[in-house]
Amino acid sequence: MRAYDFRMSVVHISEEEAVRDFAEVLSHIDEGKEVVIERKGSRLELVPKPRMRTVGEARAILASLPGERGVMDEEFARDVRNFRERHPESLDSSKWD
């Protein structure tokens, strides 16, 4: 099975830009982007908290990747079908931690 890399996009801004428009910094984080603030020769990295993705979102990410990396292979598709056949009940996400 292949390992897929779901790296988020990264936005680099200066400290001055971050101070001037912090709302924009927050909007980048809300969009799932990592924000790197360059500050006097150092960096401050703001990384959004990972969130659960739906299968549809994961498929869209895979489809956007170049070449073979953007393809769900038949083995994976078969595993998903088998799981869904064995577990047709709805999942109660309120119990997830």
C-alpha positions, 0 to 999 in steps of 0.5 A: 500500500502506498503512503500519501502525503497530505501536506497543507499549503504554507503561507510566509508573511513578515511580522509587520504584515501579521501585525497589520492584518492579523485577521488575514493570518487567522483566515489562512489558518481557518482554511487549513494553511500553515502560516510562517511568520518571519521575525528578525531572523527566526520563524514562528510557525502557526499550524492549524489543528488537524481535522477529520476529512470526509471520504469525499474530501480525501478523494478530492485531495487525491484527485488533485495530486499529480500522477499516480499519487492521485489515484486510489488503487483497486486494493484500497477501493475493495477494502472500503467496499468490504468495510462498508458491507460489514458495517452498514450502521451509521457512525456516531461521531459524538463518541469520538475523542 
